Amino acid sequence: MLIGVAFKYGKDSIEYEMAGGVRKSDRVCTKYPRPLLVSLALSPISLPYLQSYLEIS
């Protein structure tokens, strides 16, 4: 059934997730982890801290 839902709606659809699958966009790639600085830059909470760090350096 999950294969049928993936075929009809795609593996990145809400319907695929409702059928019990994990959406392609929700999977985390562990083969190539992001560098720490990139992860911090993408976090909206750490943006002020990152800006103050860059001003000091």
PQR file of N, CA, C, O and H, with PARSE charges and radii, in Angstrom:
ATOM      1  N   MET A   1       0.826  -1.186   0.000 -0.4000 1.5000
ATOM      2  CA  MET A   1       0.000   0.000   0.000 -0.0000 2.0000
ATOM      3  C   MET A   1       0.880   1.263   0.000  0.5500 1.7000
ATOM      4  O   MET A   1       0.568   2.236  -0.687 -0.5500 1.4000
ATOM      5  N   LEU A   2       1.961   1.245   0.760 -0.4000 1.5000
ATOM      6  CA  LEU A   2       2.835   2.407   0.836 -0.0000 2.0000
ATOM      7  C   LEU A   2       3.482   2.697  -0.510  0.5500 1.7000
ATOM      8  O   LEU A   2       3.675   3.858  -0.871 -0.5500 1.4000
ATOM      9  H   LEU A   2       2.214   0.455   1.318  0.4000 1.0000
ATOM     10  N   ILE A   3       3.811   1.666  -1.241 -0.4000 1.5000
ATOM     11  CA  ILE A   3       4.413   1.849  -2.564 -0.0000 2.0000
ATOM     12  C   ILE A   3       3.401   2.495  -3.514  0.5500 1.7000
ATOM     13  O   ILE A   3       3.764   3.342  -4.331 -0.5500 1.4000
ATOM     14  H   ILE A   3       3.654   0.723  -0.947  0.4000 1.0000
ATOM     15  N   GLY A   4       2.147   2.098  -3.403 -0.4000 1.5000
ATOM     16  CA  GLY A   4       1.096   2.682  -4.236 -0.0000 2.0000
ATOM     17  C   GLY A   4       0.893   4.164  -3.944  0.5500 1.7000
ATOM     18  O   GLY A   4       0.700   4.964  -4.859 -0.5500 1.4000
ATOM     19  H   GLY A   4       1.852   1.411  -2.739  0.4000 1.0000
ATOM     20  N   VAL A   5       0.938   4.523  -2.667 -0.4000 1.5000
ATOM     21  CA  VAL A   5       0.793   5.926  -2.276 -0.0000 2.0000
ATOM     22  C   VAL A   5       2.002   6.720  -2.779  0.5500 1.7000
ATOM     23  O   VAL A   5       1.855   7.839  -3.269 -0.5500 1.4000
ATOM     24  H   VAL A   5       1.095   3.873  -1.923  0.4000 1.0000
ATOM     25  N   ALA A   6       3.196   6.133  -2.655 -0.4000 1.5000
ATOM     26  CA  ALA A   6       4.411   6.808  -3.136 -0.0000 2.0000
ATOM     27  C   ALA A   6       4.362   7.003  -4.646  0.5500 1.7000
ATOM     28  O   ALA A   6       4.801   8.034  -5.155 -0.5500 1.4000
ATOM     29  H   ALA A   6       3.315   5.223  -2.257  0.4000 1.0000
ATOM     30  N   PHE A   7       3.834   6.027  -5.354 -0.4000 1.5000
ATOM     31  CA  PHE A   7       3.748   6.133  -6.811 -0.0000 2.0000
ATOM     32  C   PHE A   7       2.761   7.219  -7.225  0.5500 1.7000
ATOM     33  O   PHE A   7       3.024   7.986  -8.152 -0.5500 1.4000
ATOM     34  H   PHE A   7       3.477   5.189  -4.940  0.4000 1.0000
ATOM     35  N   LYS A   8       1.618   7.279  -6.529 -0.4000 1.5000
ATOM     36  CA  LYS A   8       0.576   8.225  -6.917 -0.0000 2.0000
ATOM     37  C   LYS A   8       0.882   9.655  -6.469  0.5500 1.7000
ATOM     38  O   LYS A   8       0.691  10.593  -7.242 -0.5500 1.4000
ATOM     39  H   LYS A   8       1.405   6.656  -5.776  0.4000 1.0000
ATOM     40  N   TYR A   9       1.355   9.837  -5.225 -0.4000 1.5000
ATOM     41  CA  TYR A   9       1.519  11.175  -4.669 -0.0000 2.0000
ATOM     42  C   TYR A   9       2.986  11.614  -4.550  0.5500 1.7000
ATOM     43  O   TYR A   9       3.256  12.809  -4.430 -0.5500 1.4000
ATOM     44  H   TYR A   9       1.510   9.075  -4.597  0.4000 1.0000
ATOM     45  N   GLY A  10       3.918  10.687  -4.581 -0.4000 1.5000
ATOM     46  CA  GLY A  10       5.331  11.012  -4.427 -0.0000 2.0000
ATOM     47  C   GLY A  10       5.800  10.774  -3.007  0.5500 1.7000
ATOM     48  O   GLY A  10       5.004  10.785  -2.069 -0.5500 1.4000
ATOM     49  H   GLY A  10       3.699   9.716  -4.679  0.4000 1.0000
ATOM     50  N   LYS A  11       7.102  10.558  -2.854 -0.4000 1.5000
ATOM     51  CA  LYS A  11       7.660  10.243  -1.536 -0.0000 2.0000
ATOM     52  C   LYS A  11       7.829  11.472  -0.649  0.5500 1.7000
ATOM     53  O   LYS A  11       8.222  11.336   0.510 -0.5500 1.4000
ATOM     54  H   LYS A  11       7.749  10.549  -3.616  0.4000 1.0000
ATOM     55  N   ASP A  12       7.546  12.656  -1.158 -0.4000 1.5000
ATOM     56  CA  ASP A  12       7.657  13.858  -0.356 -0.0000 2.0000
ATOM     57  C   ASP A  12       6.282  14.480  -0.111  0.5500 1.7000
ATOM     58  O   ASP A  12       6.174  15.688   0.098 -0.5500 1.4000
ATOM     59  H   ASP A  12       7.227  12.766  -2.100  0.4000 1.0000
ATOM     60  N   SER A  13       5.246  13.664  -0.136 -0.4000 1.5000
ATOM     61  CA  SER A  13       3.889  14.185   0.025 -0.0000 2.0000
ATOM     62  C   SER A  13       3.363  13.935   1.433  0.5500 1.7000
ATOM     63  O   SER A  13       3.866  13.081   2.163 -0.5500 1.4000
ATOM     64  H   SER A  13       5.334  12.683  -0.305  0.4000 1.0000
ATOM     65  N   ILE A  14       2.351  14.691   1.791 -0.4000 1.5000
ATOM     66  CA  ILE A  14       1.692  14.518   3.081 -0.0000 2.0000
ATOM     67  C   ILE A  14       0.965  13.168   3.119  0.5500 1.7000
ATOM     68  O   ILE A  14       0.905  12.513   4.159 -0.5500 1.4000
ATOM     69  H   ILE A  14       1.942  15.385   1.198  0.4000 1.0000
ATOM     70  N   GLU A  15       0.419  12.769   1.978 -0.4000 1.5000
ATOM     71  CA  GLU A  15      -0.296  11.494   1.904 -0.0000 2.0000
ATOM     72  C   GLU A  15       0.648  10.320   2.192  0.5500 1.7000
ATOM     73  O   GLU A  15       0.257   9.355   2.848 -0.5500 1.4000
ATOM     74  H   GLU A  15       0.467  13.301   1.133  0.4000 1.0000
ATOM     75  N   TYR A  16       1.876  10.404   1.707 -0.4000 1.5000
ATOM     76  CA  TYR A  16       2.874   9.355   1.959 -0.0000 2.0000
ATOM     77  C   TYR A  16       3.179   9.266   3.456  0.5500 1.7000
ATOM     78  O   TYR A  16       3.329   8.175   4.005 -0.5500 1.4000
ATOM     79  H   TYR A  16       2.194  11.188   1.175  0.4000 1.0000
ATOM     80  N   GLU A  17       3.266  10.421   4.101 -0.4000 1.5000
ATOM     81  CA  GLU A  17       3.514  10.442   5.547 -0.0000 2.0000
ATOM     82  C   GLU A  17       2.311   9.885   6.307  0.5500 1.7000
ATOM     83  O   GLU A  17       2.481   9.162   7.288 -0.5500 1.4000
ATOM     84  H   GLU A  17       3.144  11.308   3.655  0.4000 1.0000
ATOM     85  N   MET A  18       1.100  10.216   5.860 -0.4000 1.5000
ATOM     86  CA  MET A  18      -0.105   9.720   6.514 -0.0000 2.0000
ATOM     87  C   MET A  18      -0.232   8.208   6.380  0.5500 1.7000
ATOM     88  O   MET A  18      -0.827   7.553   7.236 -0.5500 1.4000
ATOM     89  H   MET A  18       0.963  10.803   5.062  0.4000 1.0000
ATOM     90  N   ALA A  19       0.329   7.650   5.301 -0.4000 1.5000
ATOM     91  CA  ALA A  19       0.269   6.200   5.095 -0.0000 2.0000
ATOM     92  C   ALA A  19       1.327   5.464   5.913  0.5500 1.7000
ATOM     93  O   ALA A  19       1.341   4.233   5.942 -0.5500 1.4000
ATOM     94  H   ALA A  19       0.812   8.181   4.606  0.4000 1.0000
ATOM     95  N   GLY A  20       2.215   6.209   6.579 -0.4000 1.5000
ATOM     96  CA  GLY A  20       3.202   5.564   7.443 -0.0000 2.0000
ATOM     97  C   GLY A  20       4.632   5.696   6.970  0.5500 1.7000
ATOM     98  O   GLY A  20       5.540   5.166   7.610 -0.5500 1.4000
ATOM     99  H   GLY A  20       2.203   7.209   6.556  0.4000 1.0000
ATOM    100  N   GLY A  21       4.859   6.387   5.868 -0.4000 1.5000
ATOM    101  CA  GLY A  21       6.211   6.578   5.370 -0.0000 2.0000
ATOM    102  C   GLY A  21       6.841   7.830   5.947  0.5500 1.7000
ATOM    103  O   GLY A  21       6.166   8.656   6.561 -0.5500 1.4000
ATOM    104  H   GLY A  21       4.121   6.817   5.348  0.4000 1.0000
ATOM    105  N   VAL A  22       8.138   7.960   5.743 -0.4000 1.5000
ATOM    106  CA  VAL A  22       8.857   9.160   6.165 -0.0000 2.0000
ATOM    107  C   VAL A  22       9.131   9.988   4.925  0.5500 1.7000
ATOM    108  O   VAL A  22       9.724   9.504   3.961 -0.5500 1.4000
ATOM    109  H   VAL A  22       8.687   7.289   5.244  0.4000 1.0000
ATOM    110  N   ARG A  23       8.693  11.245   4.955 -0.4000 1.5000
ATOM    111  CA  ARG A  23       8.866  12.119   3.795 -0.0000 2.0000
ATOM    112  C   ARG A  23      10.338  12.290   3.459  0.5500 1.7000
ATOM    113  O   ARG A  23      11.192  12.326   4.345 -0.5500 1.4000
ATOM    114  H   ARG A  23       8.211  11.638   5.738  0.4000 1.0000
ATOM    115  N   LYS A  24      10.619  12.394   2.184 -0.4000 1.5000
ATOM    116  CA  LYS A  24      11.993  12.525   1.716 -0.0000 2.0000
ATOM    117  C   LYS A  24      12.659  13.778   2.285  0.5500 1.7000
ATOM    118  O   LYS A  24      13.847  13.757   2.610 -0.5500 1.4000
ATOM    119  H   LYS A  24       9.926  12.366   1.464  0.4000 1.0000
ATOM    120  N   SER A  25      11.906  14.857   2.405 -0.4000 1.5000
ATOM    121  CA  SER A  25      12.473  16.103   2.922 -0.0000 2.0000
ATOM    122  C   SER A  25      12.695  16.053   4.435  0.5500 1.7000
ATOM    123  O   SER A  25      13.430  16.883   4.970 -0.5500 1.4000
ATOM    124  H   SER A  25      10.942  14.874   2.142  0.4000 1.0000
ATOM    125  N   ASP A  26      12.075  15.098   5.135 -0.4000 1.5000
ATOM    126  CA  ASP A  26      12.245  14.978   6.587 -0.0000 2.0000
ATOM    127  C   ASP A  26      13.427  14.100   6.961  0.5500 1.7000
ATOM    128  O   ASP A  26      13.829  14.081   8.124 -0.5500 1.4000
ATOM    129  H   ASP A  26      11.478  14.424   4.701  0.4000 1.0000
ATOM    130  N   ARG A  27      13.984  13.385   6.018 -0.4000 1.5000
ATOM    131  CA  ARG A  27      15.132  12.521   6.306 -0.0000 2.0000
ATOM    132  C   ARG A  27      16.383  13.372   6.490  0.5500 1.7000
ATOM    133  O   ARG A  27      16.567  14.389   5.820 -0.5500 1.4000
ATOM    134  H   ARG A  27      13.657  13.401   5.073  0.4000 1.0000
ATOM    135  N   VAL A  28      17.234  12.938   7.409 -0.4000 1.5000
ATOM    136  CA  VAL A  28      18.482  13.635   7.691 -0.0000 2.0000
ATOM    137  C   VAL A  28      19.617  12.837   7.085  0.5500 1.7000
ATOM    138  O   VAL A  28      19.735  11.635   7.322 -0.5500 1.4000
ATOM    139  H   VAL A  28      17.084  12.112   7.953  0.4000 1.0000
ATOM    140  N   CYS A  29      20.442  13.494   6.313 -0.4000 1.5000
ATOM    141  CA  CYS A  29      21.581  12.842   5.686 -0.0000 2.0000
ATOM    142  C   CYS A  29      22.718  12.769   6.695  0.5500 1.7000
ATOM    143  O   CYS A  29      23.229  13.803   7.125 -0.5500 1.4000
ATOM    144  H   CYS A  29      20.346  14.470   6.120  0.4000 1.0000
ATOM    145  N   THR A  30      23.121  11.560   7.079 -0.4000 1.5000
ATOM    146  CA  THR A  30      24.212  11.405   8.037 -0.0000 2.0000
ATOM    147  C   THR A  30      25.536  11.147   7.337  0.5500 1.7000
ATOM    148  O   THR A  30      26.585  11.150   7.982 -0.5500 1.4000
ATOM    149  H   THR A  30      22.705  10.720   6.730  0.4000 1.0000
ATOM    150  N   LYS A  31      25.506  10.928   6.039 -0.4000 1.5000
ATOM    151  CA  LYS A  31      26.733  10.649   5.313 -0.0000 2.0000
ATOM    152  C   LYS A  31      27.596  11.895   5.202  0.5500 1.7000
ATOM    153  O   LYS A  31      28.819  11.812   5.317 -0.5500 1.4000
ATOM    154  H   LYS A  31      24.655  10.926   5.515  0.4000 1.0000
ATOM    155  N   TYR A  32      26.976  13.048   4.980 -0.4000 1.5000
ATOM    156  CA  TYR A  32      27.688  14.310   4.857 -0.0000 2.0000
ATOM    157  C   TYR A  32      27.119  15.303   5.857  0.5500 1.7000
ATOM    158  O   TYR A  32      26.277  16.123   5.491 -0.5500 1.4000
ATOM    159  H   TYR A  32      25.983  13.115   4.887  0.4000 1.0000
ATOM    160  N   PRO A  33      27.561  15.251   7.119 -0.5600 1.5000
ATOM    161  CA  PRO A  33      27.023  16.196   8.104  0.2800 2.0000
ATOM    162  C   PRO A  33      27.445  17.622   7.792  0.5500 1.7000
ATOM    163  O   PRO A  33      28.527  17.865   7.258 -0.5500 1.4000
ATOM    164  N   ARG A  34      26.571  18.561   8.135 -0.4000 1.5000
ATOM    165  CA  ARG A  34      26.868  19.968   7.893 -0.0000 2.0000
ATOM    166  C   ARG A  34      27.911  20.460   8.885  0.5500 1.7000
ATOM    167  O   ARG A  34      27.918  20.030  10.039 -0.5500 1.4000
ATOM    168  H   ARG A  34      25.692  18.364   8.569  0.4000 1.0000
ATOM    169  N   PRO A  35      28.782  21.348   8.455 -0.5600 1.5000
ATOM    170  CA  PRO A  35      29.717  21.954   9.401  0.2800 2.0000
ATOM    171  C   PRO A  35      28.962  22.740  10.464  0.5500 1.7000
ATOM    172  O   PRO A  35      27.853  23.217  10.222 -0.5500 1.4000
ATOM    173  N   LEU A  36      29.556  22.871  11.621 -0.4000 1.5000
ATOM    174  CA  LEU A  36      28.896  23.528  12.745 -0.0000 2.0000
ATOM    175  C   LEU A  36      28.534  24.971  12.425  0.5500 1.7000
ATOM    176  O   LEU A  36      27.444  25.423  12.774 -0.5500 1.4000
ATOM    177  H   LEU A  36      30.457  22.484  11.817  0.4000 1.0000
ATOM    178  N   LEU A  37      29.423  25.695  11.774 -0.4000 1.5000
ATOM    179  CA  LEU A  37      29.156  27.096  11.482 -0.0000 2.0000
ATOM    180  C   LEU A  37      27.964  27.258  10.544  0.5500 1.7000
ATOM    181  O   LEU A  37      27.186  28.200  10.697 -0.5500 1.4000
ATOM    182  H   LEU A  37      30.309  25.328  11.491  0.4000 1.0000
ATOM    183  N   VAL A  38      27.809  26.362   9.586 -0.4000 1.5000
ATOM    184  CA  VAL A  38      26.672  26.414   8.675 -0.0000 2.0000
ATOM    185  C   VAL A  38      25.388  26.102   9.441  0.5500 1.7000
ATOM    186  O   VAL A  38      24.361  26.744   9.218 -0.5500 1.4000
ATOM    187  H   VAL A  38      28.441  25.597   9.463  0.4000 1.0000
ATOM    188  N   SER A  39      25.443  25.116  10.346 -0.4000 1.5000
ATOM    189  CA  SER A  39      24.270  24.773  11.141 -0.0000 2.0000
ATOM    190  C   SER A  39      23.860  25.940  12.027  0.5500 1.7000
ATOM    191  O   SER A  39      22.670  26.220  12.177 -0.5500 1.4000
ATOM    192  H   SER A  39      26.277  24.595  10.527  0.4000 1.0000
ATOM    193  N   LEU A  40      24.837  26.618  12.611 -0.4000 1.5000
ATOM    194  CA  LEU A  40      24.523  27.772  13.449 -0.0000 2.0000
ATOM    195  C   LEU A  40      23.958  28.921  12.632  0.5500 1.7000
ATOM    196  O   LEU A  40      23.049  29.618  13.083 -0.5500 1.4000
ATOM    197  H   LEU A  40      25.803  26.391  12.489  0.4000 1.0000
ATOM    198  N   ALA A  41      24.484  29.121  11.446 -0.4000 1.5000
ATOM    199  CA  ALA A  41      24.016  30.217  10.608 -0.0000 2.0000
ATOM    200  C   ALA A  41      22.585  30.006  10.150  0.5500 1.7000
ATOM    201  O   ALA A  41      21.857  30.973   9.924 -0.5500 1.4000
ATOM    202  H   ALA A  41      25.222  28.555  11.080  0.4000 1.0000
ATOM    203  N   LEU A  42      22.172  28.748  10.009 -0.4000 1.5000
ATOM    204  CA  LEU A  42      20.818  28.462   9.549 -0.0000 2.0000
ATOM    205  C   LEU A  42      19.795  28.497  10.677  0.5500 1.7000
ATOM    206  O   LEU A  42      18.593  28.501  10.415 -0.5500 1.4000
ATOM    207  H   LEU A  42      22.763  27.963  10.192  0.4000 1.0000
ATOM    208  N   SER A  43      20.248  28.522  11.916 -0.4000 1.5000
ATOM    209  CA  SER A  43      19.345  28.553  13.051 -0.0000 2.0000
ATOM    210  C   SER A  43      18.934  29.994  13.350  0.5500 1.7000
ATOM    211  O   SER A  43      19.800  30.833  13.597 -0.5500 1.4000
ATOM    212  H   SER A  43      21.225  28.518  12.129  0.4000 1.0000
ATOM    213  N   PRO A  44      17.631  30.302  13.334 -0.5600 1.5000
ATOM    214  CA  PRO A  44      17.205  31.687  13.577  0.2800 2.0000
ATOM    215  C   PRO A  44      17.468  32.144  15.005  0.5500 1.7000
ATOM    216  O   PRO A  44      17.593  33.344  15.250 -0.5500 1.4000
ATOM    217  N   ILE A  45      17.556  31.211  15.958 -0.4000 1.5000
ATOM    218  CA  ILE A  45      17.785  31.577  17.354 -0.0000 2.0000
ATOM    219  C   ILE A  45      19.220  32.060  17.549  0.5500 1.7000
ATOM    220  O   ILE A  45      19.466  32.986  18.322 -0.5500 1.4000
ATOM    221  H   ILE A  45      17.454  30.236  15.760  0.4000 1.0000
ATOM    222  N   SER A  46      20.157  31.440  16.856 -0.4000 1.5000
ATOM    223  CA  SER A  46      21.564  31.765  17.068 -0.0000 2.0000
ATOM    224  C   SER A  46      22.054  32.916  16.206  0.5500 1.7000
ATOM    225  O   SER A  46      23.234  33.261  16.271 -0.5500 1.4000
ATOM    226  H   SER A  46      19.957  30.688  16.228  0.4000 1.0000
ATOM    227  N   LEU A  47      21.202  33.512  15.414 -0.4000 1.5000
ATOM    228  CA  LEU A  47      21.626  34.585  14.520 -0.0000 2.0000
ATOM    229  C   LEU A  47      22.251  35.767  15.261  0.5500 1.7000
ATOM    230  O   LEU A  47      23.306  36.235  14.833 -0.5500 1.4000
ATOM    231  H   LEU A  47      20.244  33.232  15.362  0.4000 1.0000
ATOM    232  N   PRO A  48      21.663  36.278  16.350 -0.5600 1.5000
ATOM    233  CA  PRO A  48      22.313  37.401  17.054  0.2800 2.0000
ATOM    234  C   PRO A  48      23.685  37.012  17.615  0.5500 1.7000
ATOM    235  O   PRO A  48      24.611  37.823  17.584 -0.5500 1.4000
ATOM    236  N   TYR A  49      23.827  35.789  18.123 -0.4000 1.5000
ATOM    237  CA  TYR A  49      25.106  35.342  18.667 -0.0000 2.0000
ATOM    238  C   TYR A  49      26.147  35.237  17.569  0.5500 1.7000
ATOM    239  O   TYR A  49      27.307  35.597  17.771 -0.5500 1.4000
ATOM    240  H   TYR A  49      23.075  35.130  18.148  0.4000 1.0000
ATOM    241  N   LEU A  50      25.740  34.747  16.415 -0.4000 1.5000
ATOM    242  CA  LEU A  50      26.655  34.608  15.294 -0.0000 2.0000
ATOM    243  C   LEU A  50      27.102  35.976  14.791  0.5500 1.7000
ATOM    244  O   LEU A  50      28.267  36.158  14.437 -0.5500 1.4000
ATOM    245  H   LEU A  50      24.798  34.455  16.251  0.4000 1.0000
ATOM    246  N   GLN A  51      26.188  36.931  14.759 -0.4000 1.5000
ATOM    247  CA  GLN A  51      26.543  38.273  14.306 -0.0000 2.0000
ATOM    248  C   GLN A  51      27.536  38.924  15.288  0.5500 1.7000
ATOM    249  O   GLN A  51      28.484  39.584  14.863 -0.5500 1.4000
ATOM    250  H   GLN A  51      25.242  36.783  15.046  0.4000 1.0000
ATOM    251  N   SER A  52      27.318  38.736  16.589 -0.4000 1.5000
ATOM    252  CA  SER A  52      28.247  39.313  17.550 -0.0000 2.0000
ATOM    253  C   SER A  52      29.600  38.632  17.485  0.5500 1.7000
ATOM    254  O   SER A  52      30.624  39.282  17.693 -0.5500 1.4000
ATOM    255  H   SER A  52      26.548  38.199  16.934  0.4000 1.0000
ATOM    256  N   TYR A  53      29.631  37.338  17.199 -0.4000 1.5000
ATOM    257  CA  TYR A  53      30.900  36.617  17.055 -0.0000 2.0000
ATOM    258  C   TYR A  53      31.670  37.138  15.844  0.5500 1.7000
ATOM    259  O   TYR A  53      32.886  37.317  15.910 -0.5500 1.4000
ATOM    260  H   TYR A  53      28.799  36.809  17.029  0.4000 1.0000
ATOM    261  N   LEU A  54      30.969  37.379  14.746 -0.4000 1.5000
ATOM    262  CA  LEU A  54      31.628  37.851  13.543 -0.0000 2.0000
ATOM    263  C   LEU A  54      32.136  39.281  13.694  0.5500 1.7000
ATOM    264  O   LEU A  54      33.125  39.652  13.062 -0.5500 1.4000
ATOM    265  H   LEU A  54      29.981  37.233  14.693  0.4000 1.0000
ATOM    266  N   GLU A  55      31.466  40.096  14.531 -0.4000 1.5000
ATOM    267  CA  GLU A  55      31.909  41.467  14.744 -0.0000 2.0000
ATOM    268  C   GLU A  55      33.166  41.507  15.603  0.5500 1.7000
ATOM    269  O   GLU A  55      34.013  42.381  15.421 -0.5500 1.4000
ATOM    270  H   GLU A  55      30.663  39.794  15.044  0.4000 1.0000
ATOM    271  N   ILE A  56      33.294  40.569  16.537 -0.4000 1.5000
ATOM    272  CA  ILE A  56      34.454  40.521  17.421 -0.0000 2.0000
ATOM    273  C   ILE A  56      35.685  40.071  16.662  0.5500 1.7000
ATOM    274  O   ILE A  56      36.770  40.614  16.869 -0.5500 1.4000
ATOM    275  H   ILE A  56      32.606  39.859  16.685  0.4000 1.0000
ATOM    276  N   SER A  57      35.539  39.093  15.793 -0.4000 1.5000
ATOM    277  CA  SER A  57      36.680  38.508  15.100 -0.0000 2.0000
ATOM    278  C   SER A  57      37.319  39.449  14.111  0.5500 1.7000
ATOM    279  O   SER A  57      38.294  39.084  13.455 -0.5500 1.4000
ATOM    280  H   SER A  57      34.658  38.651  15.625  0.4000 1.0000
TER
END
